[in-house]
Amino acid sequence: MNFGIDRLLADPALRKPLEGKRVALLAHPASVTADLTHSVDALIAVGLNVTAMFGPQHGVRGDLQDNMMESPDFTDPTYGIPVFSLYGEVRRPTGQSMSTFDVLLVDLQDLGTRIYTFITTLRYVLEAAAEHGKTVWVLDRPNPVGRPVEGLTLLPGWESFVGAGPMPMRHGLTMGELGHWFIDLLKLDVDYHVVTMDGWDPDAAPGFGWPVERTWVNPSPNAPNVMMARAYPGTVMLEGTALSEGRGTTRPLELFGAPDITARGVIAEMRRRAPDWLEGCRLREIWFEPTFHKHVHQLCSGVQIHAEGPSYGHAAFKPWRLQALAFKAIRALYPDYPLWRDFPYEYAFGKLPIDVINGGPGLREWVDDADSEPGDLDAIAIKDEAAWAELRLRFLLY
């Protein structure tokens, strides 16, 4: 199969509208061709006039390990072009940076989760392009977790840099499809094009969204493989808790734990409460000691989520429900456990991070309600998921 970047490079007719135009590229380390050439190098090699680059969270180079670490603007040392950070002094492109190009090519590998900030950056550049009369092309890439939909829909008033719009946690769209949805949602008047993929089948085994013949390159430092991407719609919620999400280990966002819980008991409580929420994967008790971040240099009792191999069931796997169930089990076993962190997560002041992540307080309130049952959360989520699955149909390109 071919990604959007590969099709653009292979077909002069596709590139013809870019001739004579100043072209900018929004990219990160995973913006590579099939042979792992970075997109900026490949685009310049075929003769396009690349006049600027933009970088999302973690930077064009992906060098900033932790969350909420801002990247500076700089000049590319190879080509001498400006590189503008969209996760530094600004989140939205400025008029100065918008004046450096005519067409912006967006070549970002997404993870298929609402909170992953590259889709918010897509929204912001579309809004800026509409304001400044610029053209945006998305060079489409796979949603590595395919088409499944899961989670609560973000509520009005809860928009943030990790909540670009009213969609569930697992949205099941590609970046190109999301662009069409944003334009419709925001009623934008913008010249928008998608260079589609050729041969992407989001339901095909064994990748179920990610074509196994393509090399995985980290789109951000703690996204090292497809298994992380599969678990991420649930494990990202750990960022709003006192539990470690595995930063400072070699398997970030595939596990959770802390020094003051007993993982074996948590797993047993999860199975007792909602065994059907644990289908499609295997849970394994582990021990780990983070080298940085939460619980640094402390021995943690933890759970690793194995969403891979013969135990992986793509249609059955429910990472958001699984992680919610883990919180519920911990709350039941340790009623006074300080589960929820309180700090300005992604600069959203006055709101608990767990609520910012979920686009509203619904999940936290369900966890903290001693009388609530799995069916109570299911009833709300199923309604949201069905509505989104119906709404997104007209934006599907594959």
ZAZADO-151146 format. One record per residue (C-alpha): x, y, z; residue number from 1; residue in one letter. Coordinates in steps of 0.2 Angstrom, whole numbers. Layout:
BEGIN
(rec (X; Y; Z); NUM; "A");
...
//
This chain:
BEGIN
(rec (0; 0; 0); 1; "M");
(rec (5; 18; -2); 2; "N");
(rec (3; 32; 11); 3; "F");
(rec (-1; 50; 4); 4; "G");
(rec (17; 56; 4); 5; "I");
(rec (22; 41; -7); 6; "D");
(rec (8; 44; -19); 7; "R");
(rec (12; 62; -20); 8; "L");
(rec (31; 58; -24); 9; "L");
(rec (27; 45; -37); 10; "A");
(rec (14; 55; -47); 11; "D");
(rec (20; 71; -55); 12; "P");
(rec (2; 75; -60); 13; "A");
(rec (-3; 75; -41); 14; "L");
(rec (11; 87; -38); 15; "R");
(rec (7; 99; -53); 16; "K");
(rec (-4; 111; -43); 17; "P");
(rec (11; 114; -31); 18; "L");
(rec (22; 120; -45); 19; "E");
(rec (27; 138; -43); 20; "G");
(rec (20; 138; -26); 21; "K");
(rec (28; 141; -9); 22; "R");
(rec (26; 125; 1); 23; "V");
(rec (26; 122; 20); 24; "A");
(rec (27; 106; 28); 25; "L");
(rec (19; 101; 45); 26; "L");
(rec (29; 86; 51); 27; "A");
(rec (37; 76; 65); 28; "H");
(rec (49; 61; 65); 29; "P");
(rec (36; 49; 58); 30; "A");
(rec (34; 59; 43); 31; "S");
(rec (44; 47; 32); 32; "V");
(rec (42; 38; 15); 33; "T");
(rec (41; 20; 13); 34; "A");
(rec (60; 19; 13); 35; "D");
(rec (61; 30; 28); 36; "L");
(rec (67; 46; 20); 37; "T");
(rec (60; 61; 29); 38; "H");
(rec (46; 70; 20); 39; "S");
(rec (55; 86; 19); 40; "V");
(rec (70; 78; 11); 41; "D");
(rec (59; 69; -2); 42; "A");
(rec (49; 84; -6); 43; "L");
(rec (64; 95; -9); 44; "I");
(rec (72; 81; -19); 45; "A");
(rec (58; 81; -32); 46; "V");
(rec (59; 99; -34); 47; "G");
(rec (46; 107; -23); 48; "L");
(rec (49; 124; -16); 49; "N");
(rec (48; 121; 2); 50; "V");
(rec (50; 138; 11); 51; "T");
(rec (45; 133; 29); 52; "A");
(rec (41; 119; 41); 53; "M");
(rec (30; 118; 56); 54; "F");
(rec (31; 106; 71); 55; "G");
(rec (18; 100; 83); 56; "P");
(rec (20; 94; 101); 57; "Q");
(rec (37; 86; 104); 58; "H");
(rec (44; 96; 90); 59; "G");
(rec (48; 92; 72); 60; "V");
(rec (63; 82; 78); 61; "R");
(rec (53; 73; 92); 62; "G");
(rec (67; 77; 104); 63; "D");
(rec (57; 82; 119); 64; "L");
(rec (53; 67; 130); 65; "Q");
(rec (40; 73; 142); 66; "D");
(rec (23; 80; 141); 67; "N");
(rec (20; 99; 141); 68; "M");
(rec (38; 103; 136); 69; "M");
(rec (38; 117; 123); 70; "E");
(rec (48; 118; 107); 71; "S");
(rec (57; 134; 101); 72; "P");
(rec (57; 140; 83); 73; "D");
(rec (73; 138; 74); 74; "F");
(rec (81; 138; 57); 75; "T");
(rec (84; 121; 49); 76; "D");
(rec (102; 118; 47); 77; "P");
(rec (101; 109; 31); 78; "T");
(rec (90; 119; 21); 79; "Y");
(rec (91; 136; 30); 80; "G");
(rec (72; 137; 31); 81; "I");
(rec (62; 143; 46); 82; "P");
(rec (54; 130; 57); 83; "V");
(rec (39; 136; 67); 84; "F");
(rec (34; 128; 83); 85; "S");
(rec (15; 125; 86); 86; "L");
(rec (19; 119; 104); 87; "Y");
(rec (29; 134; 111); 88; "G");
(rec (25; 152; 112); 89; "E");
(rec (10; 149; 102); 90; "V");
(rec (-2; 134; 98); 91; "R");
(rec (-10; 142; 83); 92; "R");
(rec (0; 148; 68); 93; "P");
(rec (4; 167; 68); 94; "T");
(rec (1; 179; 54); 95; "G");
(rec (20; 180; 52); 96; "Q");
(rec (22; 161; 50); 97; "S");
(rec (7; 160; 38); 98; "M");
(rec (15; 173; 26); 99; "S");
(rec (29; 161; 22); 100; "T");
(rec (19; 149; 11); 101; "F");
(rec (5; 147; -1); 102; "D");
(rec (1; 128; 2); 103; "V");
(rec (3; 119; 19); 104; "L");
(rec (6; 100; 17); 105; "L");
(rec (1; 91; 33); 106; "V");
(rec (10; 74; 35); 107; "D");
(rec (7; 69; 53); 108; "L");
(rec (5; 51; 59); 109; "Q");
(rec (-9; 51; 71); 110; "D");
(rec (-14; 38; 85); 111; "L");
(rec (-33; 38; 83); 112; "G");
(rec (-36; 45; 100); 113; "T");
(rec (-45; 62; 103); 114; "R");
(rec (-32; 68; 116); 115; "I");
(rec (-17; 65; 104); 116; "Y");
(rec (-14; 83; 101); 117; "T");
(rec (-9; 82; 82); 118; "F");
(rec (-28; 83; 78); 119; "I");
(rec (-30; 99; 88); 120; "T");
(rec (-15; 106; 78); 121; "T");
(rec (-24; 101; 62); 122; "L");
(rec (-40; 110; 67); 123; "R");
(rec (-29; 126; 72); 124; "Y");
(rec (-20; 126; 55); 125; "V");
(rec (-37; 124; 46); 126; "L");
(rec (-44; 139; 55); 127; "E");
(rec (-28; 149; 51); 128; "A");
(rec (-29; 144; 33); 129; "A");
(rec (-47; 150; 32); 130; "A");
(rec (-42; 166; 40); 131; "E");
(rec (-27; 170; 29); 132; "H");
(rec (-33; 162; 12); 133; "G");
(rec (-21; 148; 12); 134; "K");
(rec (-22; 130; 5); 135; "T");
(rec (-20; 115; 15); 136; "V");
(rec (-16; 97; 9); 137; "W");
(rec (-16; 82; 21); 138; "V");
(rec (-5; 68; 15); 139; "L");
(rec (-15; 54; 23); 140; "D");
(rec (-9; 41; 34); 141; "R");
(rec (-17; 26; 43); 142; "P");
(rec (-26; 27; 59); 143; "N");
(rec (-16; 13; 67); 144; "P");
(rec (-30; 7; 78); 145; "V");
(rec (-42; 6; 64); 146; "G");
(rec (-61; 10; 64); 147; "R");
(rec (-67; 5; 82); 148; "P");
(rec (-76; 19; 91); 149; "V");
(rec (-76; 20; 110); 150; "E");
(rec (-78; 33; 125); 151; "G");
(rec (-88; 48; 130); 152; "L");
(rec (-91; 62; 118); 153; "T");
(rec (-82; 78; 123); 154; "L");
(rec (-95; 90; 131); 155; "L");
(rec (-98; 108; 125); 156; "P");
(rec (-87; 120; 135); 157; "G");
(rec (-74; 106; 137); 158; "W");
(rec (-64; 110; 122); 159; "E");
(rec (-45; 111; 125); 160; "S");
(rec (-28; 107; 116); 161; "F");
(rec (-32; 88; 120); 162; "V");
(rec (-50; 90; 116); 163; "G");
(rec (-52; 97; 98); 164; "A");
(rec (-71; 94; 96); 165; "G");
(rec (-86; 83; 101); 166; "P");
(rec (-80; 66; 97); 167; "M");
(rec (-77; 50; 108); 168; "P");
(rec (-60; 45; 114); 169; "M");
(rec (-57; 33; 100); 170; "R");
(rec (-63; 42; 84); 171; "H");
(rec (-58; 29; 70); 172; "G");
(rec (-54; 42; 57); 173; "L");
(rec (-38; 47; 48); 174; "T");
(rec (-31; 64; 48); 175; "M");
(rec (-38; 67; 30); 176; "G");
(rec (-55; 62; 36); 177; "E");
(rec (-54; 72; 52); 178; "L");
(rec (-50; 88; 41); 179; "G");
(rec (-66; 86; 32); 180; "H");
(rec (-75; 84; 48); 181; "W");
(rec (-67; 100; 56); 182; "F");
(rec (-72; 110; 41); 183; "I");
(rec (-90; 104; 42); 184; "D");
(rec (-91; 106; 61); 185; "L");
(rec (-83; 124; 60); 186; "L");
(rec (-91; 129; 44); 187; "K");
(rec (-74; 134; 37); 188; "L");
(rec (-71; 142; 20); 189; "D");
(rec (-54; 134; 16); 190; "V");
(rec (-46; 126; 1); 191; "D");
(rec (-43; 109; 7); 192; "Y");
(rec (-37; 93; -2); 193; "H");
(rec (-33; 75; 4); 194; "V");
(rec (-20; 65; -5); 195; "V");
(rec (-28; 48; 0); 196; "T");
(rec (-19; 32; 3); 197; "M");
(rec (-19; 18; -9); 198; "D");
(rec (-24; 0; -2); 199; "G");
(rec (-27; 4; 16); 200; "W");
(rec (-39; -8; 24); 201; "D");
(rec (-42; -4; 42); 202; "P");
(rec (-51; -20; 46); 203; "D");
(rec (-37; -32; 39); 204; "A");
(rec (-28; -44; 50); 205; "A");
(rec (-15; -44; 57); 206; "P");
(rec (-12; -25; 58); 207; "G");
(rec (-31; -20; 60); 208; "F");
(rec (-26; -2; 54); 209; "G");
(rec (-8; -2; 54); 210; "W");
(rec (0; -11; 38); 211; "P");
(rec (13; -23; 45); 212; "V");
(rec (24; -21; 30); 213; "E");
(rec (27; -3; 35); 214; "R");
(rec (41; 2; 48); 215; "T");
(rec (34; 10; 63); 216; "W");
(rec (43; 26; 68); 217; "V");
(rec (38; 35; 84); 218; "N");
(rec (27; 50; 81); 219; "P");
(rec (31; 55; 98); 220; "S");
(rec (44; 49; 111); 221; "P");
(rec (32; 38; 121); 222; "N");
(rec (23; 30; 106); 223; "A");
(rec (35; 16; 102); 224; "P");
(rec (24; 3; 94); 225; "N");
(rec (7; -2; 88); 226; "V");
(rec (3; -10; 105); 227; "M");
(rec (5; 7; 114); 228; "M");
(rec (-7; 15; 101); 229; "A");
(rec (-20; 1; 104); 230; "R");
(rec (-19; 4; 123); 231; "A");
(rec (-18; 23; 122); 232; "Y");
(rec (-36; 27; 122); 233; "P");
(rec (-37; 20; 139); 234; "G");
(rec (-19; 22; 146); 235; "T");
(rec (-19; 41; 142); 236; "V");
(rec (-31; 44; 156); 237; "M");
(rec (-17; 39; 168); 238; "L");
(rec (-9; 56; 165); 239; "E");
(rec (-23; 63; 176); 240; "G");
(rec (-20; 51; 190); 241; "T");
(rec (-7; 47; 203); 242; "A");
(rec (-3; 30; 195); 243; "L");
(rec (12; 28; 183); 244; "S");
(rec (8; 26; 165); 245; "E");
(rec (25; 18; 162); 246; "G");
(rec (35; 34; 158); 247; "R");
(rec (52; 31; 163); 248; "G");
(rec (51; 12; 157); 249; "T");
(rec (53; 4; 140); 250; "T");
(rec (34; 1; 138); 251; "R");
(rec (26; 18; 141); 252; "P");
(rec (7; 19; 140); 253; "L");
(rec (5; 0; 139); 254; "E");
(rec (5; -2; 158); 255; "L");
(rec (0; 6; 175); 256; "F");
(rec (5; 4; 193); 257; "G");
(rec (11; 12; 209); 258; "A");
(rec (21; 8; 224); 259; "P");
(rec (5; 7; 235); 260; "D");
(rec (-7; -4; 226); 261; "I");
(rec (-7; -23; 224); 262; "T");
(rec (-9; -27; 205); 263; "A");
(rec (-15; -45; 208); 264; "R");
(rec (-29; -39; 218); 265; "G");
(rec (-33; -25; 206); 266; "V");
(rec (-34; -37; 191); 267; "I");
(rec (-45; -49; 202); 268; "A");
(rec (-57; -35; 206); 269; "E");
(rec (-58; -29; 188); 270; "M");
(rec (-63; -47; 183); 271; "R");
(rec (-76; -48; 196); 272; "R");
(rec (-84; -32; 191); 273; "R");
(rec (-84; -33; 172); 274; "A");
(rec (-75; -47; 164); 275; "P");
(rec (-82; -43; 147); 276; "D");
(rec (-73; -26; 148); 277; "W");
(rec (-56; -36; 148); 278; "L");
(rec (-59; -46; 132); 279; "E");
(rec (-47; -45; 117); 280; "G");
(rec (-31; -43; 127); 281; "C");
(rec (-21; -51; 141); 282; "R");
(rec (-17; -43; 158); 283; "L");
(rec (-1; -48; 166); 284; "R");
(rec (5; -43; 184); 285; "E");
(rec (22; -35; 183); 286; "I");
(rec (35; -25; 193); 287; "W");
(rec (43; -9; 187); 288; "F");
(rec (54; 5; 193); 289; "E");
(rec (52; 21; 183); 290; "P");
(rec (69; 30; 179); 291; "T");
(rec (60; 47; 178); 292; "F");
(rec (42; 54; 180); 293; "H");
(rec (30; 48; 193); 294; "K");
(rec (36; 36; 206); 295; "H");
(rec (54; 38; 200); 296; "V");
(rec (66; 25; 207); 297; "H");
(rec (52; 17; 217); 298; "Q");
(rec (47; -1; 215); 299; "L");
(rec (29; -1; 208); 300; "C");
(rec (16; -15; 207); 301; "S");
(rec (8; -14; 190); 302; "G");
(rec (-2; -22; 176); 303; "V");
(rec (4; -23; 158); 304; "Q");
(rec (-10; -23; 144); 305; "I");
(rec (-5; -35; 130); 306; "H");
(rec (-15; -30; 115); 307; "A");
(rec (-5; -41; 103); 308; "E");
(rec (-2; -59; 97); 309; "G");
(rec (-15; -73; 97); 310; "P");
(rec (-24; -65; 113); 311; "S");
(rec (-28; -49; 103); 312; "Y");
(rec (-46; -47; 98); 313; "G");
(rec (-48; -31; 88); 314; "H");
(rec (-67; -30; 89); 315; "A");
(rec (-68; -35; 107); 316; "A");
(rec (-54; -24; 114); 317; "F");
(rec (-60; -10; 124); 318; "K");
(rec (-45; 0; 131); 319; "P");
(rec (-55; 15; 137); 320; "W");
(rec (-67; 4; 147); 321; "R");
(rec (-53; -7; 153); 322; "L");
(rec (-44; 8; 161); 323; "Q");
(rec (-60; 15; 168); 324; "A");
(rec (-63; -2; 176); 325; "L");
(rec (-45; -2; 184); 326; "A");
(rec (-49; 15; 192); 327; "F");
(rec (-65; 8; 198); 328; "K");
(rec (-56; -7; 206); 329; "A");
(rec (-43; 4; 214); 330; "I");
(rec (-57; 15; 221); 331; "R");
(rec (-66; 0; 228); 332; "A");
(rec (-50; -8; 236); 333; "L");
(rec (-42; 8; 242); 334; "Y");
(rec (-56; 20; 245); 335; "P");
(rec (-45; 34; 251); 336; "D");
(rec (-32; 32; 237); 337; "Y");
(rec (-27; 50; 230); 338; "P");
(rec (-31; 44; 213); 339; "L");
(rec (-35; 61; 204); 340; "W");
(rec (-20; 73; 201); 341; "R");
(rec (-24; 92; 202); 342; "D");
(rec (-13; 103; 191); 343; "F");
(rec (-16; 114; 175); 344; "P");
(rec (-15; 100; 162); 345; "Y");
(rec (-12; 107; 145); 346; "E");
(rec (-15; 124; 152); 347; "Y");
(rec (-33; 120; 156); 348; "A");
(rec (-34; 130; 173); 349; "F");
(rec (-48; 126; 186); 350; "G");
(rec (-52; 109; 180); 351; "K");
(rec (-46; 92; 185); 352; "L");
(rec (-34; 84; 172); 353; "P");
(rec (-45; 68; 172); 354; "I");
(rec (-60; 78; 167); 355; "D");
(rec (-50; 88; 154); 356; "V");
(rec (-44; 71; 146); 357; "I");
(rec (-62; 64; 146); 358; "N");
(rec (-70; 80; 139); 359; "G");
(rec (-81; 82; 155); 360; "G");
(rec (-83; 75; 172); 361; "P");
(rec (-93; 59; 168); 362; "G");
(rec (-80; 46; 170); 363; "L");
(rec (-73; 53; 186); 364; "R");
(rec (-90; 54; 194); 365; "E");
(rec (-94; 36; 189); 366; "W");
(rec (-77; 30; 197); 367; "V");
(rec (-80; 40; 213); 368; "D");
(rec (-99; 34; 215); 369; "D");
(rec (-98; 19; 226); 370; "A");
(rec (-115; 13; 220); 371; "D");
(rec (-112; 15; 201); 372; "S");
(rec (-110; -1; 191); 373; "E");
(rec (-102; -4; 174); 374; "P");
(rec (-119; -4; 166); 375; "G");
(rec (-121; 14; 171); 376; "D");
(rec (-106; 20; 161); 377; "L");
(rec (-110; 8; 147); 378; "D");
(rec (-127; 16; 145); 379; "A");
(rec (-120; 33; 142); 380; "I");
(rec (-105; 28; 132); 381; "A");
(rec (-115; 16; 120); 382; "I");
(rec (-126; 31; 115); 383; "K");
(rec (-112; 42; 112); 384; "D");
(rec (-102; 29; 102); 385; "E");
(rec (-117; 25; 91); 386; "A");
(rec (-121; 43; 87); 387; "A");
(rec (-103; 46; 82); 388; "W");
(rec (-102; 30; 71); 389; "A");
(rec (-117; 37; 62); 390; "E");
(rec (-111; 54; 60); 391; "L");
(rec (-94; 50; 54); 392; "R");
(rec (-100; 39; 39); 393; "L");
(rec (-101; 54; 27); 394; "R");
(rec (-83; 58; 30); 395; "F");
(rec (-75; 41; 27); 396; "L");
(rec (-63; 40; 13); 397; "L");
(rec (-59; 22; 14); 398; "Y");
//
